[in-house]
Amino acid sequence: MSYILQTMRTHTFVLLTSLIFSHLFIPQFAQQSPELKEASDLSVSVVRLFKEGKFDEALPLAKRALEIRQRLLPPNDPEVLTALGNLGNLYNAKSDYNAAKKSFERLLPMQEQQFGATNVQLASTLDRLAVLYYRERNVGKAEDMYQRALALRENAFGNDHVEFANSLFALAHLYRLSSKYDLALNAYRRSLSIYSRRSGWNDPAYERARTGMSCLAYETRNDAIFAELKTIHEQFAPSTDFLQVMDILNGKALSLPKPEYPRDARAVGLSGTVVVKVEIDEKGKVLSAKDICQGPPFLTGASIDAARNARFSPTLLNGQPIKVTGVIRYNFIPR
C-alpha cells in the first residue's frame, strides 16, 4: 500500500466519515424467487462479513447480489439501490476509492428517480460522495455535495435538529481543511449550539464540535475562539472544568526539525496546517506525538515524525523538572 493510502486510511476527514461508512444498508425481505432469495441471503452475509472486517470475502458476494437484482428487478428497485450502496461501502473499506466513487455516482441518480431529488434519503449518498471527492482534492464538488445534503436535512428535520448539525459539522471540517476559516467558524458555532441544546455537553457530538473549533483556534492563532468556547461551555456545563488550552511550543523549542513535504502532496499542491500534541519528559525529550486536529491528508505523518525529533529545555516547577504537554503547529505551503 502506498504512503498516500496509508495516510488516507488514518485520516478521518469528517464526523460523517465514521458515521456513513461504519455500516452497510440492511437488506429488506419480501416474497421472492429462488434467485432473489439467494441475493437476500448473500446480502445478509455481506453485512456480517463487513462487520467482521472481512472485506475481501464480502466483495464477490456483494457483486453477485447486485448482479442478480439488476437482472431480475426494475432498475431503480430499492433492493438494487441497497446492493449498489453496499458495494460502494465495501470498495471504500478496501481503499478502492475510485470504484467506491463510481458506485455512488451510479447510485445517486437512481435514488433521485426512485425517491425524488429533494428526498432526505439522498443525503447519505451525498455525504459519501463528498468524502470521496475531497480525497481527490476536488474541494468544490465536495462542498456542493455537503451543501446539498445540508439543505435536504434542513428541509426534512428543520435547522435545529442533530441531523442538520451533523451536516454543519461536516461542512465546518471541510472549510477548515480548505483554509476557509470564517466559514468554518460559523459552521462550527451553529453545530455546537445545536448539539449543546439537543444532545447535551457530555455527548460525543458536542465534544467533536468543540474540538474542531479548538483546532481552528490553534491553526489561526485566534485566542478569541478559545474565550468564546469557554463562554459556551460555562453556559451548558457550568459544573465541569473547561478543556485546558495547550501552549503552542514552536517558539520554545531548542531544536524543531522541519517535516519533509511528501512528494505526493507536493505533486498536487497540497497545503494546510497540522497541529500535533506532544508530551515532553523532564529532560525536554518528546515522549509522544499525535495529530489532534485531523489535519490535511498526506501531511500528518510527516508532521508527527518531525515532532518526535523536537527537543526542548526542561520545564521546572518549584525548581523541579516536570513532564508537560503542548502543541506544535506545522504549516505546509507549496513551492
C-alpha positions as a Markdown table, in Angstrom:
| # | Residue | x | y | z |
|---|---|---|---|---|
| 1 | Met | 0.0 | 0.0 | 0.0 |
| 2 | Ser | 1.4 | 3.5 | -0.9 |
| 3 | Tyr | 2.1 | 6.2 | 1.6 |
| 4 | Ile | -0.9 | 8.1 | 0.2 |
| 5 | Leu | -3.3 | 5.3 | 1.0 |
| 6 | Gln | -1.7 | 4.6 | 4.4 |
| 7 | Thr | -2.1 | 8.2 | 5.4 |
| 8 | Met | -5.6 | 8.5 | 4.0 |
| 9 | Arg | -6.8 | 5.5 | 6.0 |
| 10 | Thr | -5.7 | 7.2 | 9.2 |
| 11 | His | -7.2 | 10.5 | 8.1 |
| 12 | Thr | -10.7 | 10.8 | 9.4 |
| 13 | Phe | -12.0 | 13.6 | 7.2 |
| 14 | Val | -15.2 | 14.3 | 8.9 |
| 15 | Leu | -17.6 | 13.1 | 11.5 |
| 16 | Leu | -19.7 | 11.7 | 8.7 |
| 17 | Thr | -16.8 | 9.5 | 7.5 |
| 18 | Ser | -17.2 | 7.3 | 10.6 |
| 19 | Leu | -21.0 | 7.5 | 10.5 |
| 20 | Ile | -21.6 | 6.8 | 6.9 |
| 21 | Phe | -19.0 | 4.1 | 6.3 |
| 22 | Ser | -19.4 | 2.2 | 9.6 |
| 23 | His | -22.3 | 0.0 | 8.3 |
| 24 | Leu | -23.9 | -1.3 | 5.2 |
| 25 | Phe | -27.5 | -1.0 | 4.2 |
| 26 | Ile | -29.7 | -3.6 | 5.8 |
| 27 | Pro | -31.3 | -5.9 | 3.3 |
| 28 | Gln | -35.1 | -6.0 | 3.1 |
| 29 | Phe | -37.1 | -9.2 | 2.8 |
| 30 | Ala | -40.3 | -10.0 | 0.8 |
| 31 | Gln | -41.8 | -12.9 | -1.1 |
| 32 | Gln | -39.0 | -13.8 | -3.5 |
| 33 | Ser | -38.0 | -16.1 | -6.4 |
| 34 | Pro | -35.2 | -18.6 | -5.6 |
| 35 | Glu | -32.6 | -16.3 | -7.2 |
| 36 | Leu | -33.8 | -13.2 | -5.4 |
| 37 | Lys | -33.8 | -15.2 | -2.2 |
| 38 | Glu | -30.2 | -16.1 | -3.0 |
| 39 | Ala | -29.5 | -12.4 | -3.3 |
| 40 | Ser | -31.0 | -11.6 | 0.0 |
| 41 | Asp | -29.0 | -14.4 | 1.7 |
| 42 | Leu | -25.9 | -13.0 | 0.1 |
| 43 | Ser | -26.7 | -9.6 | 1.4 |
| 44 | Val | -27.0 | -10.9 | 4.9 |
| 45 | Ser | -23.6 | -12.5 | 4.6 |
| 46 | Val | -22.1 | -9.3 | 3.2 |
| 47 | Val | -23.3 | -7.3 | 6.2 |
| 48 | Arg | -21.9 | -9.9 | 8.6 |
| 49 | Leu | -18.6 | -10.1 | 6.8 |
| 50 | Phe | -18.4 | -6.3 | 6.7 |
| 51 | Lys | -18.9 | -6.0 | 10.4 |
| 52 | Glu | -16.1 | -8.6 | 10.9 |
| 53 | Gly | -13.8 | -6.6 | 8.7 |
| 54 | Lys | -13.6 | -9.4 | 6.1 |
| 55 | Phe | -14.0 | -7.1 | 3.1 |
| 56 | Asp | -12.2 | -9.3 | 0.5 |
| 57 | Glu | -14.6 | -12.2 | 1.4 |
| 58 | Ala | -17.6 | -9.9 | 1.2 |
| 59 | Leu | -16.9 | -8.2 | -2.1 |
| 60 | Pro | -17.7 | -11.1 | -4.5 |
| 61 | Leu | -20.9 | -11.8 | -2.6 |
| 62 | Ala | -21.9 | -8.2 | -2.9 |
| 63 | Lys | -21.2 | -8.2 | -6.6 |
| 64 | Arg | -23.3 | -11.4 | -7.1 |
| 65 | Ala | -26.2 | -9.9 | -5.1 |
| 66 | Leu | -26.1 | -6.8 | -7.2 |
| 67 | Glu | -25.9 | -8.8 | -10.5 |
| 68 | Ile | -29.0 | -10.9 | -9.6 |
| 69 | Arg | -31.1 | -7.9 | -8.5 |
| 70 | Gln | -30.1 | -5.8 | -11.6 |
| 71 | Arg | -31.1 | -8.7 | -13.9 |
| 72 | Leu | -34.4 | -9.5 | -12.2 |
| 73 | Leu | -35.7 | -6.3 | -10.8 |
| 74 | Pro | -36.6 | -2.8 | -12.2 |
| 75 | Pro | -33.5 | -0.5 | -12.5 |
| 76 | Asn | -34.5 | 1.7 | -9.5 |
| 77 | Asp | -35.9 | -1.0 | -7.3 |
| 78 | Pro | -34.9 | -0.4 | -3.6 |
| 79 | Glu | -33.2 | -3.7 | -3.4 |
| 80 | Val | -31.0 | -2.8 | -6.4 |
| 81 | Leu | -30.1 | 0.5 | -4.7 |
| 82 | Thr | -29.3 | -1.3 | -1.4 |
| 83 | Ala | -27.0 | -3.7 | -3.2 |
| 84 | Leu | -25.2 | -0.9 | -5.1 |
| 85 | Gly | -24.8 | 1.1 | -1.9 |
| 86 | Asn | -23.3 | -1.9 | -0.1 |
| 87 | Leu | -20.8 | -2.5 | -3.0 |
| 88 | Gly | -19.7 | 1.2 | -2.7 |
| 89 | Asn | -19.2 | 0.9 | 1.0 |
| 90 | Leu | -17.1 | -2.2 | 0.5 |
| 91 | Tyr | -14.9 | -0.6 | -2.1 |
| 92 | Asn | -14.3 | 2.3 | 0.3 |
| 93 | Ala | -13.5 | -0.1 | 3.1 |
| 94 | Lys | -10.9 | -1.7 | 0.8 |
| 95 | Ser | -9.4 | 1.8 | 0.0 |
| 96 | Asp | -10.5 | 1.4 | -3.6 |
| 97 | Tyr | -11.8 | 4.9 | -3.6 |
| 98 | Asn | -12.2 | 5.3 | -7.4 |
| 99 | Ala | -14.5 | 2.2 | -7.5 |
| 100 | Ala | -16.4 | 3.5 | -4.5 |
| 101 | Lys | -16.9 | 6.9 | -6.1 |
| 102 | Lys | -18.2 | 5.2 | -9.3 |
| 103 | Ser | -20.7 | 3.1 | -7.3 |
| 104 | Phe | -22.1 | 6.1 | -5.5 |
| 105 | Glu | -22.2 | 8.2 | -8.7 |
| 106 | Arg | -24.3 | 5.5 | -10.2 |
| 107 | Leu | -26.4 | 5.3 | -7.1 |
| 108 | Leu | -27.3 | 8.9 | -6.7 |
| 109 | Pro | -29.3 | 9.4 | -10.0 |
| 110 | Met | -31.1 | 6.1 | -9.4 |
| 111 | Gln | -32.1 | 7.3 | -5.9 |
| 112 | Glu | -33.3 | 10.6 | -7.4 |
| 113 | Gln | -35.6 | 8.7 | -9.8 |
| 114 | Gln | -36.9 | 6.4 | -7.2 |
| 115 | Phe | -37.4 | 8.9 | -4.3 |
| 116 | Gly | -37.2 | 12.3 | -5.9 |
| 117 | Ala | -34.4 | 14.8 | -6.0 |
| 118 | Thr | -35.5 | 16.5 | -2.7 |
| 119 | Asn | -35.8 | 13.4 | -0.6 |
| 120 | Val | -33.6 | 13.3 | 2.5 |
| 121 | Gln | -32.7 | 9.6 | 1.7 |
| 122 | Leu | -30.3 | 11.0 | -0.8 |
| 123 | Ala | -28.3 | 12.8 | 1.9 |
| 124 | Ser | -26.2 | 9.9 | 3.0 |
| 125 | Thr | -25.1 | 9.2 | -0.6 |
| 126 | Leu | -24.2 | 12.9 | -1.0 |
| 127 | Asp | -22.1 | 12.6 | 2.2 |
| 128 | Arg | -20.3 | 9.6 | 0.8 |
| 129 | Leu | -19.5 | 11.4 | -2.4 |
| 130 | Ala | -18.3 | 14.5 | -0.6 |
| 131 | Val | -15.7 | 12.4 | 1.3 |
| 132 | Leu | -14.6 | 10.7 | -1.9 |
| 133 | Tyr | -14.4 | 13.9 | -3.9 |
| 134 | Tyr | -12.3 | 15.5 | -1.1 |
| 135 | Arg | -9.9 | 12.6 | -1.3 |
| 136 | Glu | -9.4 | 13.6 | -4.9 |
| 137 | Arg | -8.8 | 17.2 | -3.9 |
| 138 | Asn | -12.0 | 18.2 | -5.6 |
| 139 | Val | -13.0 | 20.6 | -2.9 |
| 140 | Gly | -15.6 | 22.3 | -5.0 |
| 141 | Lys | -17.6 | 19.2 | -5.7 |
| 142 | Ala | -17.2 | 18.0 | -2.1 |
| 143 | Glu | -18.6 | 21.3 | -0.9 |
| 144 | Asp | -21.5 | 21.1 | -3.3 |
| 145 | Met | -22.4 | 17.6 | -2.1 |
| 146 | Tyr | -22.3 | 18.7 | 1.6 |
| 147 | Gln | -24.3 | 21.8 | 0.8 |
| 148 | Arg | -27.0 | 19.8 | -0.9 |
| 149 | Ala | -27.1 | 17.2 | 2.0 |
| 150 | Leu | -27.4 | 20.1 | 4.4 |
| 151 | Ala | -30.4 | 21.6 | 2.5 |
| 152 | Leu | -32.1 | 18.2 | 2.4 |
| 153 | Arg | -31.7 | 17.7 | 6.1 |
| 154 | Glu | -32.9 | 21.2 | 6.9 |
| 155 | Asn | -36.0 | 20.6 | 4.7 |
| 156 | Ala | -36.7 | 17.3 | 6.4 |
| 157 | Phe | -35.8 | 18.0 | 10.0 |
| 158 | Gly | -35.5 | 21.7 | 10.4 |
| 159 | Asn | -32.5 | 23.8 | 11.3 |
| 160 | Asp | -32.4 | 22.9 | 15.0 |
| 161 | His | -32.0 | 19.1 | 14.6 |
| 162 | Val | -29.0 | 16.9 | 15.3 |
| 163 | Glu | -29.0 | 15.6 | 11.7 |
| 164 | Phe | -28.8 | 19.2 | 10.5 |
| 165 | Ala | -25.9 | 19.8 | 12.9 |
| 166 | Asn | -24.1 | 16.7 | 11.6 |
| 167 | Ser | -24.1 | 18.3 | 8.1 |
| 168 | Leu | -23.0 | 21.6 | 9.5 |
| 169 | Phe | -20.1 | 19.9 | 11.3 |
| 170 | Ala | -19.0 | 18.1 | 8.1 |
| 171 | Leu | -19.0 | 21.5 | 6.2 |
| 172 | Ala | -17.1 | 23.1 | 9.0 |
| 173 | His | -14.4 | 20.5 | 8.8 |
| 174 | Leu | -14.2 | 20.8 | 5.1 |
| 175 | Tyr | -13.9 | 24.6 | 5.3 |
| 176 | Arg | -11.2 | 24.3 | 7.9 |
| 177 | Leu | -9.1 | 21.9 | 5.9 |
| 178 | Ser | -9.6 | 24.2 | 2.9 |
| 179 | Ser | -8.5 | 27.3 | 4.9 |
| 180 | Lys | -11.9 | 28.9 | 4.6 |
| 181 | Tyr | -11.7 | 29.9 | 8.2 |
| 182 | Asp | -14.6 | 32.4 | 8.6 |
| 183 | Leu | -17.0 | 29.9 | 7.0 |
| 184 | Ala | -15.6 | 27.1 | 9.2 |
| 185 | Leu | -16.0 | 29.2 | 12.4 |
| 186 | Asn | -19.6 | 30.0 | 11.6 |
| 187 | Ala | -20.5 | 26.4 | 10.8 |
| 188 | Tyr | -18.8 | 25.1 | 14.0 |
| 189 | Arg | -20.7 | 27.7 | 16.1 |
| 190 | Arg | -24.0 | 26.7 | 14.7 |
| 191 | Ser | -23.4 | 23.0 | 15.1 |
| 192 | Leu | -22.1 | 23.4 | 18.6 |
| 193 | Ser | -25.1 | 25.4 | 19.5 |
| 194 | Ile | -27.5 | 22.7 | 18.3 |
| 195 | Tyr | -25.5 | 19.9 | 19.9 |
| 196 | Ser | -25.4 | 21.7 | 23.2 |
| 197 | Arg | -29.2 | 22.1 | 23.3 |
| 198 | Arg | -30.2 | 18.8 | 21.7 |
| 199 | Ser | -27.5 | 16.3 | 22.7 |
| 200 | Gly | -26.0 | 17.9 | 25.8 |
| 201 | Trp | -22.5 | 18.9 | 26.7 |
| 202 | Asn | -21.4 | 15.4 | 27.5 |
| 203 | Asp | -22.4 | 13.9 | 24.2 |
| 204 | Pro | -19.6 | 12.9 | 21.8 |
| 205 | Ala | -21.1 | 15.0 | 19.0 |
| 206 | Tyr | -20.8 | 18.1 | 21.3 |
| 207 | Glu | -17.2 | 17.2 | 22.1 |
| 208 | Arg | -16.3 | 16.7 | 18.4 |
| 209 | Ala | -17.6 | 20.1 | 17.5 |
| 210 | Arg | -15.8 | 21.7 | 20.4 |
| 211 | Thr | -12.6 | 20.0 | 19.5 |
| 212 | Gly | -13.0 | 21.1 | 15.9 |
| 213 | Met | -13.5 | 24.7 | 16.9 |
| 214 | Ser | -10.5 | 24.5 | 19.2 |
| 215 | Cys | -8.4 | 23.3 | 16.3 |
| 216 | Leu | -9.5 | 26.2 | 14.3 |
| 217 | Ala | -8.2 | 28.5 | 17.1 |
| 218 | Tyr | -4.8 | 26.7 | 17.1 |
| 219 | Glu | -4.5 | 26.9 | 13.4 |
| 220 | Thr | -5.4 | 30.6 | 13.1 |
| 221 | Arg | -3.7 | 31.6 | 16.4 |
| 222 | Asn | -7.0 | 33.2 | 17.4 |
| 223 | Asp | -7.3 | 33.2 | 21.2 |
| 224 | Ala | -10.7 | 34.8 | 21.0 |
| 225 | Ile | -12.1 | 31.5 | 19.8 |
| 226 | Phe | -10.9 | 29.8 | 23.0 |
| 227 | Ala | -12.6 | 32.6 | 25.0 |
| 228 | Glu | -15.8 | 32.0 | 23.1 |
| 229 | Leu | -15.7 | 28.3 | 23.7 |
| 230 | Lys | -15.1 | 28.9 | 27.4 |
| 231 | Thr | -18.3 | 31.0 | 27.5 |
| 232 | Ile | -20.3 | 28.4 | 25.7 |
| 233 | His | -19.0 | 25.6 | 28.0 |
| 234 | Glu | -19.8 | 27.6 | 31.1 |
| 235 | Gln | -23.4 | 28.2 | 29.8 |
| 236 | Phe | -24.1 | 24.5 | 29.2 |
| 237 | Ala | -21.7 | 22.7 | 31.6 |
| 238 | Pro | -21.1 | 25.2 | 34.5 |
| 239 | Ser | -20.1 | 22.5 | 37.0 |
| 240 | Thr | -17.3 | 21.0 | 34.8 |
| 241 | Asp | -13.8 | 22.2 | 34.0 |
| 242 | Phe | -13.1 | 23.7 | 30.7 |
| 243 | Leu | -10.7 | 21.9 | 28.4 |
| 244 | Gln | -7.2 | 23.4 | 29.2 |
| 245 | Val | -5.7 | 25.4 | 26.3 |
| 246 | Met | -2.3 | 23.9 | 25.5 |
| 247 | Asp | 0.6 | 26.3 | 24.7 |
| 248 | Ile | 1.9 | 26.5 | 21.1 |
| 249 | Leu | 5.5 | 25.4 | 21.5 |
| 250 | Asn | 7.1 | 26.3 | 18.1 |
| 251 | Gly | 9.0 | 29.3 | 19.6 |
| 252 | Lys | 10.1 | 27.4 | 22.7 |
| 253 | Ala | 12.0 | 24.5 | 21.1 |
| 254 | Leu | 15.7 | 24.1 | 21.3 |
| 255 | Ser | 15.5 | 22.1 | 18.1 |
| 256 | Leu | 12.5 | 21.9 | 15.8 |
| 257 | Pro | 13.1 | 19.9 | 12.7 |
| 258 | Lys | 11.0 | 20.8 | 9.6 |
| 259 | Pro | 8.8 | 18.0 | 8.4 |
| 260 | Glu | 9.5 | 16.6 | 4.9 |
| 261 | Tyr | 7.0 | 17.8 | 2.4 |
| 262 | Pro | 5.8 | 14.4 | 1.0 |
| 263 | Arg | 6.4 | 14.1 | -2.7 |
| 264 | Asp | 2.8 | 13.0 | -3.5 |
| 265 | Ala | 1.5 | 16.0 | -1.5 |
| 266 | Arg | 3.8 | 18.4 | -3.3 |
| 267 | Ala | 2.7 | 16.9 | -6.7 |
| 268 | Val | -0.9 | 18.0 | -6.1 |
| 269 | Gly | 0.0 | 21.3 | -4.4 |
| 270 | Leu | -1.5 | 20.3 | -1.1 |
| 271 | Ser | -1.2 | 22.9 | 1.6 |
| 272 | Gly | -2.6 | 23.3 | 5.1 |
| 273 | Thr | -1.8 | 23.2 | 8.8 |
| 274 | Val | -1.2 | 20.2 | 11.1 |
| 275 | Val | -1.5 | 20.6 | 14.9 |
| 276 | Val | 0.5 | 18.0 | 16.8 |
| 277 | Lys | 0.0 | 17.4 | 20.5 |
| 278 | Val | 3.3 | 16.4 | 22.2 |
| 279 | Glu | 4.1 | 15.1 | 25.6 |
| 280 | Ile | 7.6 | 16.2 | 26.8 |
| 281 | Asp | 9.6 | 14.5 | 29.6 |
| 282 | Glu | 11.6 | 16.0 | 32.3 |
| 283 | Lys | 14.7 | 16.3 | 30.1 |
| 284 | Gly | 12.9 | 18.0 | 27.2 |
| 285 | Lys | 12.6 | 14.9 | 25.0 |
| 286 | Val | 9.3 | 14.3 | 23.2 |
| 287 | Leu | 7.6 | 11.1 | 24.6 |
| 288 | Ser | 4.6 | 11.1 | 22.2 |
| 289 | Ala | 3.2 | 13.0 | 19.3 |
| 290 | Lys | -0.3 | 12.9 | 17.9 |
| 291 | Asp | -2.3 | 14.8 | 15.3 |
| 292 | Ile | -5.2 | 16.2 | 17.3 |
| 293 | Cys | -7.0 | 18.1 | 14.6 |
| 294 | Gln | -7.3 | 15.6 | 11.7 |
| 295 | Gly | -5.0 | 17.7 | 9.5 |
| 296 | Pro | -4.8 | 17.5 | 5.7 |
| 297 | Pro | -4.2 | 14.0 | 4.3 |
| 298 | Phe | -0.7 | 13.1 | 3.4 |
| 299 | Leu | 0.8 | 15.7 | 5.7 |
| 300 | Thr | 0.1 | 14.4 | 9.2 |
| 301 | Gly | 2.6 | 11.5 | 9.1 |
| 302 | Ala | 5.5 | 13.8 | 8.2 |
| 303 | Ser | 4.5 | 16.3 | 10.9 |
| 304 | Ile | 4.3 | 13.6 | 13.6 |
| 305 | Asp | 7.7 | 12.3 | 12.6 |
| 306 | Ala | 9.2 | 15.7 | 12.8 |
| 307 | Ala | 7.6 | 16.4 | 16.2 |
| 308 | Arg | 9.0 | 13.3 | 17.7 |
| 309 | Asn | 12.5 | 14.6 | 17.0 |
| 310 | Ala | 12.0 | 18.1 | 18.5 |
| 311 | Arg | 13.9 | 19.0 | 21.7 |
| 312 | Phe | 13.0 | 21.4 | 24.5 |
| 313 | Ser | 14.6 | 22.8 | 27.6 |
| 314 | Pro | 13.3 | 21.1 | 30.8 |
| 315 | Thr | 10.3 | 22.7 | 32.3 |
| 316 | Leu | 10.7 | 23.5 | 36.0 |
| 317 | Leu | 8.0 | 23.6 | 38.7 |
| 318 | Asn | 9.3 | 24.8 | 42.1 |
| 319 | Gly | 12.8 | 24.1 | 40.8 |
| 320 | Gln | 12.0 | 20.5 | 39.8 |
| 321 | Pro | 11.8 | 19.3 | 36.2 |
| 322 | Ile | 8.3 | 18.0 | 35.2 |
| 323 | Lys | 6.5 | 16.5 | 32.2 |
| 324 | Val | 4.5 | 18.9 | 30.1 |
| 325 | Thr | 2.2 | 18.8 | 27.1 |
| 326 | Gly | 1.7 | 21.4 | 24.3 |
| 327 | Val | 1.2 | 21.6 | 20.6 |
| 328 | Ile | 3.4 | 22.2 | 17.6 |
| 329 | Arg | 1.9 | 23.8 | 14.6 |
| 330 | Tyr | 3.2 | 23.0 | 11.1 |
| 331 | Asn | 2.3 | 25.0 | 8.0 |
| 332 | Phe | 2.7 | 23.4 | 4.6 |
| 333 | Ile | 2.9 | 25.9 | 1.7 |
| 334 | Pro | 3.5 | 24.6 | -1.9 |
| 335 | Arg | 6.6 | 26.0 | -3.5 |
